[in-house]
């Protein structure tokens, strides 16, 4: 933490003539930059929808569930009163069609506190069983966080008490990986809410925009928000209590009132959940559909790497199979909105940029693994597993994805490139699951809830729990610092907002590394 704290001290001491971020950049010595050059290959692996407490709340030495008081764990109703018990999981705990079934009735009358989903004396649902999905949306996440108290996750959920569920993660293969390397326990999702915004966050640190949405087919998807800018307007027929059912809103849309896209919109290019227009280009999604996002033009990390000649790839599980029209349930269950570069105009179908940088990882990651084994990874790789291996509640279980990523790590450790490699594995967001740690106050986009992150490298501190402040963009911050890239405006804005709120700027994960400074 010494380096990060030193940065913070410098920021606070800056004169008006020098911006805080300029002062921060000036603290990076040539020796520090030289130490980063020990790492040549950076791999960022992005799983889905788990809070820190949901999987790693019992990890030794981490800020988890072990020492919390009942007051820290209890949930409030929508009127601010303490709930006498958790509401049932509406519709039952297990995903539709999954056995063994855990019915809504079986989840009734749980105490108002976190509960172990896999407790043999309780619901006894193993890590290999997919559970019911949960709301994980932009405004609801902020309403659940409730100013940092994290006491209204149940109140503003569509899944009742499920939000308070967690697992004994000690049987997971990657729990053992965390024991061998570094687990970060102060790592937050970059944006509030769900996968869509958080995938943008890892490539640009920004929210996409739908220009003139009020004059477009997307107009019905503009959210109705209170004057505070964070609270959805509640419908007149919404149940008053969380015990009475799922809350209702006037308009729980995908767009903010000023037309930023914060909940799931579809890519303008194939593969997309939106088919081509009847007489349109077959490589494009129909732009007349309300959830088709127009092409985006913001600068992203790919642009910065291209400008500096850094080799990179976004490895997408089952990409080519999906382009070939063979996506299916339950596998691979390709998720169209998890492909952030497919939203950018300069990566449209037919462009060299797209051909060079969006790569098919293959079914079960086989093409990605071939590149690992052959020592052919570019300098920077982002790997997105296919849907059934990404751990997302509702359509994937935890164990299958964890086993897959543990296997990928084993290949990375045997790779010819391993000796100079950094691997970061995290989740895009919390998936609606409760976490007890208050996110630091920053800007209107986030950060949101705390998520697990593993830092794996020959240079990673062994058996270490990293408490430094980080978020979903910290790996690309490392890329920027390692290769001396230009700034991303969104990350600069995030740091200014953090400092203005009395927090240090976001880290770049170097605190978890022993680079011999």
N, C-alpha and C positions, 0 to 999 in steps of 0.2 A: 504493500500500500504506500510505501514511502514516495515513490515517483509520482503517483497520482495525487497524494496530499501536497507534494511540492508544487505540482501544476496548479492546484487549487489556491495555494498561498500566493502564487504569482498572479493569478487572475484577480484576486481580491486587491492586490497591491498595485495593479496597473493604473497608470494615469489616464486622464481623458484623451491624451494625445495618441495613445496606443490601445487598440481594441483588445479585449480579453483574449480573443482567439488568435490575434497576431502574437501576443505575448506568449500564449501557449505554444505556438509553432516555434517561437524563438528559443524555447527551452530544450528542444530536441538537439542534442549535441551530435557531432559527427561520430563520436564513439558509440552512442546509442544506435544511430542509424546503421553503423557498421555491424553491430551485434545482430540486428534484425536480418542482415544478409546471410546469416548462418542458415536461414530457412529459404529454400528455393521453391518448394511446392506447398501450396495451401489448398486444403480440401474442406469445403463447408457442406455438411450434411444436414438436411432440414426435414425432420419428422413432423408429426401433427398432434396438436390439441391435448397437451397435458400440462397441468400446473406443477410447480416444484413439489408442493405438499402431496399431490396426488400420487407421485411415484417415489420421491426421495425424501419424504417427510421424516423418515426414521433413520436417515443416513448418519452414521456417527460423525460428530464434529460439525455437522451442518446446522444452520438455523432452521430447524424443522418443528415437529409437533411435540417434541419431548418435554419442553418446559413451559408450555402455554397454560395460562390459567383458564378456568371455565368462562370468565368474562371475555377473554380474547377469542374464544371459539364460538360463542353463542351467536345466533342470528336474530335479527329484528324483523318484525312484520312490516308491511307497507306503511303503517301509521307510526312506526318507530317504537312500538312496544315489543318486549322480548317474547318470542314464540315459546309456548309451553312445550312444544315438541316439533319435530320436523314434519312437514306435510309428506304424504306418500309420493313416490316417484310416479308421476302421471303416466299411465300407460304401461307401467312395469319397468323393471330395471334392465332387462335384456333387450337387445335389438330385435326388431320384428323378424319372426321366423327362426330365431336362434334358440337352441335348446342347450342346457336346461332353462326353462322359462322361470323368471322371478316376477310374479304378478304384482300389480299395484297393491293389492290387499296385503301381500307379504311384506311390503315396505312401509306399512302404516305404523305409526306410534314409535318411530325411532327417536331417541333422545336428541335434544337440541345441541348437537356437537358433531364433530367429524366422526365418521364410522368407517371401519375397514370392510371394503366390499368383499374381500377374500377371507374374512374371519371364519374359521371352521365352526365356531359357535354362533355365528350370525347368518348372513345371507350366503356365505360360502361359495361365492362366485369366483372362479379362478381367472388368472391373467390371460388364459387362452379363450375366453368367452367375450364376444363383443357386447357392449352395453348400449343402452338407449343413448341417442345423441342429445346434446344440450345446446341451448342458445349460446352462441358466442358471437355477438354482434356489437357494433361500435358504441351505440348509446347505452345498451344494457350493461356492457362491461363497466362503463363509468358509473352507472347507477348502482351496480353491485359493489364496486369499490367504495362508494359512499365517502368520498373525501379522504380515503386512506384507512378507514376503519374496517373495511372488508366485511361488513356486518349485514349486507343486504343481498348477498348472493342468492339466497333462497327467495327473497321477496320478489326479485325481478328475473326469475327463471321460468322456463317452460317445462322444467323437468322435476319440479318439487325438490325433495330432499336429496336427489342424486348429486347435486353440486358439492355436497359435503363428503362424498365418498373418496376413499383413498385406498391404496394397496400397500401390503408389505412387499416392497420392491426388492428385497434382499435375494430373492431367487432368480432375478433377471440376469441374463448374461452380462449386460452392460453395467449392472451394479458392480460386478467384479472388475470391469474395465475402469470404472470410476475409482475403485479402491487402488488400482495400479497407477493411475495418472491423476488428473485434477478434476474435481467437481466444482462448478461455480454455483454458489447459492445466493448471489445477489445480481442475477441476470434476468432482465425483464423483456417481455415482448415489446417490440418497437412501437407498435400502434395499438390503440384500443380495439377490442373486438376480434374479428375473425381472420381467416386465412388470406382472403383477398388483399386486404390492406397490408397485412404483414409480409406477404410476398413482395409487394412493391417496396416495403421498407428495406428489405435486404438488398435491393438493387439500386434504389435511389434515395432512400430516407425521405420519402415524400408521399403525398396522397395524390392519386390521379384525379383528373377533372373531366367533367362533361360540359363543354361550353354551351351556353344557351339552353340548358336542360328544360327550362320552363316553356320553351317553344319546340320541344322535341317529343318523340314517342315516350321518353323516360319521365315526362312530367308527373305521372301518378306515383312515381317512386321517390319523390322529394319528401323527406321526413318532416313531420310537424314537431317542433322542438320548443321548449320553454325558453324564456329570455336568458336563462343562465347558459344556454348553448350546449348543455350536456344531458338534459333530462327530456325524454320523450313526453309529449302530451298524452295523458292517460284518458282513455275513452270513458264515456259516462256509464257504460254498462260493464266496466271492468270489475272483477271481484275485488272487494275491499281488502280482503285478507289473503295471504299466500295459502292459507288452509282451504280457501274456497275455490281455488283453481288458478289457471294461467292468466297473467295480466293481459289486458288489451290496450291498444294504443290508437290514437287518431290516425296516424300514418307512420308506421315503422318501415321507412323506405331505405333504399340503397344510397341515396344522395343526401348531402347536407343541404340546408336552405340556400347556401351559396354555391351549390352544384359540384362539390367534391364527392367523388365516389368512395364510400367507406365500407359498404357491404357488397356482397358478391355481384359483380358484373362479368359478362362473358367477353373473351378476347374477340377482336375484330377480324382475326385470321383463323383459319383452320390449323390445328384442331380446336373446335369450339363447340359448346353445347348448342349453339345456334347454327342451324344449317345455312348453306348459301341461299341467297335470294333466288327465286325461280329462274330468272334469266340473268343472274349475276355470275361473277367470277367464282368458280368452284373452290378456289383457295381462300375465299373470304367468307365471313359470317354476314348474314343479312343485316345491314345497318338500320333497317326500319323497325327491328324488334326492340322493345323497351329495355332489355337487359344487355344489348350489345354496346360495349363501351367504344367510343370513337378512338382512333389511334392516338397514342400519347407521344409527346415530343420533349419531355424533360430530359436533362442529362442524367445518365445512369452510370453505374460503375463500369459497365462494358465499354461505354464511350471513353471513359478515362483510361482504361487499359489499352484500348485500341490506339489512343493518341500517343501512348508511351511504348507501344510495341510489345505489350505483355500478352503472352498466349493465355487463352482462357476458354472455358466451355461450361454451358449449363447442361448437365446430363439429366435427361428426363426419362424416367422409367416408363416403358411401353409406348414411347412417343411414335415410333414408326408404325407399330401395330395399330395404333389409334388413327394415324393418318390414313392407313389402309382400310379403315372402316371396320376394324375387328375388335374395338373395345367392347367389353361385356362384363356382366355381373355373375358371380362375385369377384372374378379376377379377369383382367388386372384392375378394373374399376378406375380407369384413368380419370384424374380430376383436372378439368380444363382450366379452372381458375387458379391453379397452382403453378402456372407457367408464366412468370412475370414478363419475360422478354417478348412473349407473343402478343403483348399489348402495344409495343413501340413501333412507330412508323418506320424508323430506320432499320427494323428487323422484319419487315414485311416479306411475305413469300416472294421468292425470286431474287432477293438481295444477297450479295456475297456475305454480308454481315450475318444473316440468318444461317446460311449454309456453313459458314466457318465456325459458328459459336453455339448454336442449339444442336445438341448431339443426342442421338438415341441411346439411352442406357440399356435398352433391351428389356425383355421380360425377366423379372427377378434380378435386374441389374447386371445381366451377364456380359453385355458389351462394356459397361463401365469396369467391371472386374477384369475383363481381358486387358483393358488399357492399364489398369493397376499392375497386373502381373507382368506385363511386358515393359513396364517402366516408361509408358507413353503418355502419362498424364501431362496436361499443360501446366503452366505455372500456377494457375488458379482454376479450381473446379468447384462447381456447386452441384450437388447430387440430390435430386428429388425422387424418392422411391414411388413406385406405382401405388394406387389407392389401397389395395388390400394389404400392403406392407408398410403403411405409414402411421399406424397406431391410432387413427382417428375413430373416436367413439361413434357408434351408429352403423359403421360398415367395416370396421377392422378391429381386431383385438390387439392388446398390448404385446403379448408374447411373440406372435409371429413376426411383427416388425422389429422387435428387439433382437430376436435371433438373427434376422436378416442383417441388421446393422452390425451386430457382433461379428458375423461372418465377413462383412465388408472390412471391418477393422482388422481382422486377422489377415486378410489379403494385403491391406495397406502396410501392416507391420512386416510383411515378407517382401514388399515391393523393392525393386532396385533403388527407388527414390526415397525410401523411408528415412535414411540417415539425415536428411535435410528437410523434413516434412512437418507441417502443422495440420492437424485434423481437429475440426470443431463440429460437434454433434449437438444440435438443440432441437427445439420444437417451435413451430411458427407462432403458437399462442396457447392459452390455457385450456381452450375447448369448453369454456364455461365452468370448469372445476375451480372451487375455492382455493385460495392461498392466503395465508395469514399476514404476509409482509406487505406493507404499504408501498406502492410504487412512488418513486420520487416525483415531485411536482415539476412539470416542464411545460410543454406546449399543448395546443388543442388536440394533437394527434396521439399523444402518449407521453411516457411509456405506460403500457397496460400491466397486466398481472405478471407475477414472477413465474418463470419457466426453468426447467433444468437445462444445464449445458455442461458438456464434457469437453475438456481440452486434452488432446492426445498427441504426443510427440516425443521423440527422444529427448527434447528439451523441456518437456512438461515436468513440473514439480511432482514428485512421486508421493502418492497417498496424501494429497493436499486438498484442502477445501479453500477455494478462492472467494474472498468476501468483497473484492473490488466491484465497483458499480459498472455494469455492462448492460447492453441490450442487443436486440437482434442484428443491429448494424455493426456491432463491435468487430465481427470478422472482416467486414469490408473496410472498417477503419484500419485494421491491421494491414490489409492489402494496400491501402492508400499510403500508410506510413512506411511500409516495407519497400515499396517501389517508387516512392516520391511522387505520387500522383497529385493532380490538381484536387481542389476541394469539391465537395458536393454541398450545394446550398442547404439542403434539408438537414444534413448533419451539423453544419455550422449553426443553423437556427436552433436545433435541439440543444446544443451546448450553451448557447446564449441564454436560452430559457431556463436551463438547469442552474446556471450560475446566478441568474437573476432571482431564483427561488432559494438560493443559499446552498445549493448542491454542487459537488464537483462535476466537471464534464464527464461524458461517458468514456469508459476505458476502451482499450483495443486488445484486451486479453493478454498483453505482455506481462502483466503482473503474475500470471500463472506459469511463466516460463523462466527457466534458468539459462540465460544466454551468456553468462560469464561477464556481465558488465563490471 
